[in-house]
Amino acid sequence: MLPPGLPDTVREALLAPLVDHHCDAVRRDDLSRAQYELLIGGGVPAPPGTTHFDTPVGVAVRRWCAPVLDLAPHAPPAVYLARRAELGAGEVNRRLLGAAGVAAFLVDTGTESDDLLPAAEMGRHGSAAADEIVRVEQVEHDVAEMAGTASDYLDGLAEELSARAARAVGLSTVTAHRHGLDFDPARPSRGSVIAAANRRLADPKDPLTDPVALRHLLWTSVDVARERGLPLQLHTGAGPDSGHAPPHRTDPALLTGFLQALQPAGVTVILLHCYPFHRQAAYLAATYPHVHVDVGRALTRTGAASWRVVDELLELAPFHKQLFGSGCSGVAETAHLGAVSFRRALGRALKERLDAGEWSAPDAARVAYMIGSGNARRVYRL
């Protein structure tokens, strides 16, 4: 799996248990081919007459996940899916989550469904610890459906976020995909927030997209994160099909004003995914002391080319600011592929530096440990 010729100490560091600091829950039920392809395709159906197995993710599933299910590498899609159905979802999840080599899963609660494994079950299936990252938009949705007045909504939002945060190791927001990151970074006024709350309560079942209400939610989350000493994850870059913002408005560079406003609060920020804007994210991590970065599901989506993404992140982002996150979502294959892609990509990037004589083996091993688990343990106080 790793490039040949790496020093033993570096190989050991790369193969050490990881902390997956950002993953979503996976399905616990058996899936049809259409359901499965939708999940590996990021929620976007393949055009008629095509398949998501003809993507970097689809090829990687057949190469790296097939052996975990006792198949030869590159097994045809029909054979792979038949074997998956034969084993059943429970056994598939146990094998793939276990094979990822993860010591702790930090599971985003952005989607709540009986079809999804909760954080504790993700941990049990992967023989790992598990903690919760609270998706603030999900909390807001729950509060909006219960609130009767704007006052109830605003009070309930602060109280429920604080209560949920007490059981979590971090908060996350998908403001980027609900509205975009080109928002006014200032905390909104009380009057504008009350007006936004009234608009929200007129239609509480839909996802929140009102820019003022989203800003209020974001700043309320900052208050809770500061109070609890928790980091705040900000989704950026390529996101789910359910998002409303066009891709160019998810560039993390658009967050500069907000990050500057947030710095005095002492809240740690982690920019998630970031691709294809990972260079901008690396610059922000290098510039602001409270900003960290990962490239998440980009490693799975770019497949064999993922080492280029990692290599570019290493060019600028401080090594103590980078974290591993699989960006796992929907199926356990994405957790396993995230770990495989990360180890292979970082291994190749480190080998180039070692071969050029720019790094020593102890330096490379230390950086591999930091990015793979050490930084997350420090940031999330695990």
C-alpha positions as CSV (number, residue, x, y, z in Angstrom):
1,M,0.0,0.0,0.0
2,L,2.8,2.4,0.8
3,P,5.6,3.4,-1.6
4,P,8.6,1.1,-1.5
5,G,11.8,2.4,0.0
6,L,10.4,4.3,3.0
7,P,12.4,4.0,6.2
8,D,10.9,1.6,8.7
9,T,10.2,4.4,11.2
10,V,8.2,6.3,8.6
11,R,6.3,3.3,7.5
12,E,5.4,2.6,11.1
13,A,4.2,6.1,11.6
14,L,2.0,6.0,8.5
15,L,0.4,2.7,9.4
16,A,-0.2,3.8,13.0
17,P,-3.9,4.1,14.1
18,L,-5.5,7.3,12.9
19,V,-8.0,9.7,14.4
20,D,-10.7,10.4,11.8
21,H,-11.7,13.8,13.0
22,H,-14.4,14.3,10.4
23,C,-16.8,11.6,9.2
24,D,-20.5,11.2,8.6
25,A,-22.5,8.1,9.6
26,V,-22.8,5.1,7.3
27,R,-25.9,3.2,6.3
28,R,-26.8,0.1,8.4
29,D,-29.2,-1.4,5.8
30,D,-28.6,-3.4,2.6
31,L,-28.6,-1.3,-0.5
32,S,-29.7,-1.7,-4.1
33,R,-27.2,-0.8,-6.8
34,A,-29.0,2.5,-7.5
35,Q,-28.8,3.4,-3.8
36,Y,-25.2,2.4,-3.5
37,E,-24.1,4.3,-6.6
38,L,-26.0,7.4,-5.4
39,L,-23.9,7.3,-2.2
40,I,-20.5,6.8,-3.8
41,G,-21.5,9.5,-6.3
42,G,-22.0,12.2,-3.6
43,G,-25.7,12.2,-3.9
44,V,-25.7,12.9,-7.7
45,P,-27.2,10.3,-10.0
46,A,-25.0,9.0,-12.8
47,P,-26.3,10.1,-16.2
48,P,-28.4,7.5,-18.1
49,G,-26.2,4.7,-19.5
50,T,-23.3,5.5,-17.2
51,T,-22.1,4.3,-13.8
52,H,-20.4,5.9,-10.8
53,F,-18.0,2.9,-10.9
54,D,-16.4,4.8,-13.8
55,T,-15.1,7.5,-11.4
56,P,-11.9,7.7,-9.2
57,V,-14.1,6.6,-6.3
58,G,-15.6,3.7,-8.1
59,V,-12.2,2.5,-9.3
60,A,-10.8,2.8,-5.8
61,V,-13.7,0.8,-4.3
62,R,-12.9,-2.1,-6.7
63,R,-9.1,-1.9,-6.0
64,W,-8.9,-1.3,-2.3
65,C,-12.3,-2.5,-0.8
66,A,-12.7,-5.7,-2.8
67,P,-9.9,-7.5,-1.0
68,V,-11.4,-6.6,2.4
69,L,-14.6,-8.5,1.2
70,D,-12.5,-11.5,0.0
71,L,-12.5,-10.5,-3.6
72,A,-9.6,-10.0,-6.0
73,P,-8.6,-6.4,-6.6
74,H,-10.5,-4.8,-9.5
75,A,-13.4,-7.1,-9.2
76,P,-16.2,-6.1,-11.6
77,P,-18.9,-3.9,-10.1
78,A,-21.6,-6.6,-10.4
79,V,-19.4,-9.1,-8.6
80,Y,-18.5,-6.6,-5.9
81,L,-22.1,-5.6,-5.2
82,A,-23.2,-9.3,-5.2
83,R,-20.5,-10.1,-2.6
84,R,-21.6,-7.0,-0.6
85,A,-25.2,-8.3,-0.6
86,E,-24.1,-11.8,0.3
87,L,-22.2,-10.6,3.4
88,G,-24.9,-8.2,4.5
89,A,-24.5,-4.6,5.6
90,G,-23.5,-5.4,9.2
91,E,-20.5,-7.6,8.2
92,V,-19.5,-5.2,5.4
93,N,-19.5,-2.3,7.8
94,R,-17.4,-4.3,10.4
95,R,-14.9,-5.3,7.9
96,L,-14.4,-2.0,6.2
97,L,-14.5,0.2,9.2
98,G,-12.1,-2.1,11.0
99,A,-9.7,-2.2,8.0
100,A,-9.4,1.6,8.1
101,G,-7.1,1.3,11.1
102,V,-8.8,4.1,13.0
103,A,-8.4,4.6,16.7
104,A,-11.2,7.1,17.1
105,F,-14.1,8.3,14.8
106,L,-15.4,11.8,15.4
107,V,-18.9,11.5,13.8
108,D,-20.8,14.5,12.4
109,T,-24.5,14.4,13.4
110,G,-25.7,16.3,10.4
111,T,-28.1,13.6,9.2
112,E,-30.4,11.8,11.7
113,S,-32.0,8.6,10.4
114,D,-32.8,5.1,11.6
115,D,-30.9,3.9,8.6
116,L,-27.6,5.3,9.8
117,L,-25.2,4.0,12.4
118,P,-25.0,6.4,15.4
119,A,-21.5,7.4,16.6
120,A,-21.3,4.7,19.2
121,E,-22.1,1.9,16.7
122,M,-19.6,3.4,14.2
123,G,-17.0,2.9,16.9
124,R,-18.0,-0.6,17.8
125,H,-18.0,-1.7,14.2
126,G,-14.6,-0.2,13.7
127,S,-13.2,-1.4,17.1
128,A,-12.5,2.2,17.9
129,A,-13.5,5.0,20.2
130,A,-16.2,7.4,18.9
131,D,-17.3,10.9,19.8
132,E,-19.9,13.3,18.4
133,I,-19.4,16.4,16.3
134,V,-22.7,18.5,16.5
135,R,-24.0,19.8,13.2
136,V,-25.4,23.1,14.3
137,E,-27.9,23.3,11.3
138,Q,-29.5,20.1,12.5
139,V,-29.9,21.5,16.0
140,E,-31.4,24.7,14.5
141,H,-33.9,22.7,12.4
142,D,-35.1,20.8,15.5
143,V,-35.5,24.0,17.5
144,A,-37.4,25.8,14.6
145,E,-39.9,23.0,14.4
146,M,-40.7,23.3,18.1
147,A,-40.6,27.0,18.7
148,G,-43.8,29.1,18.8
149,T,-42.4,32.6,18.8
150,A,-39.2,34.3,17.8
151,S,-38.2,34.6,21.4
152,D,-38.7,30.9,21.9
153,Y,-36.7,30.2,18.9
154,L,-33.7,32.4,19.9
155,D,-33.6,31.2,23.5
156,G,-34.1,27.6,22.5
157,L,-31.4,27.7,19.9
158,A,-28.8,28.9,22.5
159,E,-30.0,26.5,25.1
160,E,-30.1,23.4,22.8
161,L,-26.7,24.1,21.2
162,S,-25.2,24.4,24.7
163,A,-26.9,21.2,25.8
164,R,-25.8,19.2,22.8
165,A,-22.2,20.7,22.9
166,A,-21.9,19.4,26.5
167,R,-21.9,15.8,25.1
168,A,-19.7,16.5,22.0
169,V,-16.0,17.2,21.2
170,G,-16.8,19.8,18.5
171,L,-19.3,21.7,16.4
172,S,-19.7,21.9,12.6
173,T,-21.5,24.1,10.2
174,V,-22.4,23.8,6.5
175,T,-23.1,27.6,6.0
176,A,-20.9,27.3,2.9
177,H,-23.4,25.0,1.2
178,R,-26.6,26.7,2.5
179,H,-25.6,30.2,1.5
180,G,-21.9,30.6,0.6
181,L,-19.0,31.9,2.5
182,D,-19.3,35.5,1.1
183,F,-21.4,36.6,4.1
184,D,-21.1,39.7,6.2
185,P,-18.7,38.6,8.9
186,A,-20.2,40.9,11.6
187,R,-22.5,39.6,14.3
188,P,-26.1,40.6,13.1
189,S,-28.1,43.1,15.1
190,R,-30.8,42.1,17.5
191,G,-33.5,43.6,15.3
192,S,-32.4,41.9,12.2
193,V,-32.2,38.6,14.0
194,I,-35.7,38.8,15.3
195,A,-37.0,39.6,11.8
196,A,-35.1,36.6,10.5
197,A,-36.5,34.4,13.3
198,N,-40.0,35.3,12.3
199,R,-39.3,34.5,8.7
200,R,-37.8,31.2,9.7
201,L,-40.8,30.2,11.8
202,A,-43.1,30.9,8.9
203,D,-41.5,27.9,7.1
204,P,-39.5,25.8,9.6
205,K,-39.4,22.5,7.8
206,D,-37.1,23.6,5.0
207,P,-33.3,23.8,5.4
208,L,-32.2,27.1,6.8
209,T,-30.8,29.4,4.0
210,D,-31.7,32.9,5.3
211,P,-28.3,34.8,5.5
212,V,-29.2,36.7,8.7
213,A,-30.4,33.6,10.5
214,L,-27.4,31.7,9.3
215,R,-25.1,34.4,10.6
216,H,-26.9,34.4,14.0
217,L,-26.6,30.6,14.1
218,L,-22.9,30.8,13.3
219,W,-22.2,33.4,16.0
220,T,-24.3,31.6,18.5
221,S,-22.2,28.5,17.8
222,V,-19.0,30.6,18.3
223,D,-20.3,31.6,21.7
224,V,-21.0,28.0,22.7
225,A,-17.7,26.8,21.3
226,R,-15.9,29.5,23.3
227,E,-17.8,28.6,26.5
228,R,-17.2,24.9,26.1
229,G,-13.7,25.1,24.7
230,L,-14.6,23.3,21.6
231,P,-13.3,23.6,18.0
232,L,-15.6,24.7,15.2
233,Q,-15.5,22.9,11.9
234,L,-16.4,24.9,8.8
235,H,-17.3,22.9,5.6
236,T,-15.7,24.5,2.5
237,G,-15.0,23.6,-1.1
238,A,-16.8,20.8,-2.9
239,G,-19.9,19.8,-1.0
240,P,-23.1,17.8,-1.1
241,D,-25.6,18.0,-3.9
242,S,-28.2,19.3,-1.5
243,G,-26.3,22.5,-1.1
244,H,-27.7,25.8,-2.5
245,A,-24.5,27.8,-3.0
246,P,-22.6,27.7,-6.3
247,P,-19.0,26.3,-6.0
248,H,-17.1,29.6,-6.3
249,R,-18.9,30.8,-3.2
250,T,-17.5,28.0,-1.0
251,D,-13.8,29.2,-1.4
252,P,-12.4,29.4,2.2
253,A,-10.6,32.6,1.2
254,L,-14.0,34.3,1.5
255,L,-13.9,33.6,5.2
256,T,-11.0,36.0,5.8
257,G,-13.0,38.7,7.4
258,F,-14.9,36.2,9.6
259,L,-11.7,34.5,10.7
260,Q,-10.2,37.9,11.6
261,A,-13.3,38.8,13.6
262,L,-13.2,35.4,15.4
263,Q,-9.5,35.4,16.4
264,P,-10.0,37.4,19.6
265,A,-12.5,34.8,20.8
266,G,-9.9,32.1,21.0
267,V,-12.0,29.5,19.1
268,T,-10.1,27.0,17.1
269,V,-11.4,26.7,13.5
270,I,-10.9,23.7,11.2
271,L,-11.5,24.2,7.5
272,L,-12.9,21.0,6.1
273,H,-12.4,19.4,2.7
274,C,-11.4,22.7,1.0
275,Y,-10.8,21.1,-2.4
276,P,-10.3,22.5,-5.0
277,F,-9.4,25.5,-2.9
278,H,-7.0,23.7,-0.6
279,R,-4.1,26.1,-1.5
280,Q,-6.2,29.0,-0.2
281,A,-7.0,27.0,3.0
282,A,-3.4,26.2,3.5
283,Y,-2.6,29.9,3.3
284,L,-5.2,30.7,5.9
285,A,-3.8,28.0,8.2
286,A,-0.4,29.5,7.8
287,T,-1.6,33.1,8.4
288,Y,-4.0,32.7,11.4
289,P,-3.0,30.9,14.6
290,H,-6.5,29.6,15.3
291,V,-7.1,28.1,11.8
292,H,-6.5,24.4,11.0
293,V,-7.2,22.5,7.8
294,D,-7.9,19.1,6.3
295,V,-8.7,17.9,2.8
296,G,-11.2,15.3,3.8
297,R,-13.2,13.6,1.1
298,A,-11.0,15.1,-1.6
299,L,-8.5,12.2,-1.0
300,T,-11.2,9.7,-1.9
301,R,-12.6,11.6,-4.8
302,T,-9.2,12.2,-6.4
303,G,-8.2,8.5,-6.1
304,A,-4.6,7.7,-7.3
305,A,-3.9,11.4,-7.7
306,S,-4.6,12.2,-4.1
307,W,-0.9,12.5,-3.3
308,R,-0.8,15.8,-5.3
309,V,-3.5,17.3,-3.0
310,V,-1.5,16.3,0.1
311,D,1.8,17.5,-1.5
312,E,0.3,20.9,-2.1
313,L,-1.0,21.2,1.4
314,L,2.4,20.3,2.8
315,E,3.9,23.2,0.7
316,L,2.4,25.9,2.9
317,A,0.2,24.7,5.8
318,P,2.1,24.2,9.1
319,F,2.3,20.5,9.8
320,H,0.8,21.1,13.3
321,K,-2.2,22.6,11.6
322,Q,-3.2,19.7,9.4
323,L,-5.6,16.9,10.4
324,F,-6.8,13.6,8.8
325,G,-10.5,13.3,8.1
326,S,-11.9,10.6,5.8
327,G,-15.0,12.6,5.0
328,C,-16.7,9.3,5.1
329,S,-20.4,9.5,4.2
330,G,-23.1,6.9,3.5
331,V,-21.1,3.8,3.0
332,A,-18.2,2.3,5.0
333,E,-16.1,2.1,1.8
334,T,-15.5,5.8,2.1
335,A,-14.0,5.4,5.6
336,H,-11.7,2.7,4.4
337,L,-10.8,4.6,1.2
338,G,-10.2,7.8,3.1
339,A,-7.6,6.1,5.3
340,V,-6.0,4.2,2.4
341,S,-5.8,7.3,0.3
342,F,-4.4,9.4,3.2
343,R,-1.6,6.9,4.0
344,R,-0.6,6.4,0.4
345,A,-0.7,10.1,-0.5
346,L,1.2,11.2,2.6
347,G,3.7,8.3,2.1
348,R,4.5,9.4,-1.5
349,A,4.8,13.1,-0.5
350,L,7.1,12.3,2.3
351,K,9.2,9.9,0.2
352,E,9.8,12.7,-2.4
353,R,11.2,14.9,0.4
354,L,13.3,12.1,1.9
355,D,14.7,11.2,-1.5
356,A,15.6,14.8,-2.2
357,G,17.4,15.0,1.1
358,E,15.2,17.8,2.3
359,W,13.8,15.9,5.3
360,S,15.2,13.4,7.7
361,A,13.4,10.1,8.5
362,P,12.7,11.3,12.1
363,D,11.1,14.5,10.7
364,A,9.0,12.5,8.3
365,A,7.8,10.1,11.0
366,R,7.0,12.9,13.4
367,V,4.9,14.7,10.8
368,A,3.0,11.5,9.8
369,Y,2.1,10.9,13.5
370,M,1.0,14.6,13.9
371,I,-1.3,14.7,10.9
372,G,-2.6,11.2,11.3
373,S,-3.6,11.5,15.0
374,G,-1.6,13.8,17.2
375,N,-3.0,17.1,16.0
376,A,-6.6,15.9,16.4
377,R,-5.9,14.6,19.9
378,R,-4.6,18.0,20.8
379,V,-7.3,20.1,19.1
380,Y,-10.2,18.0,20.3
381,R,-8.6,17.2,23.7
382,L,-9.1,13.5,23.2
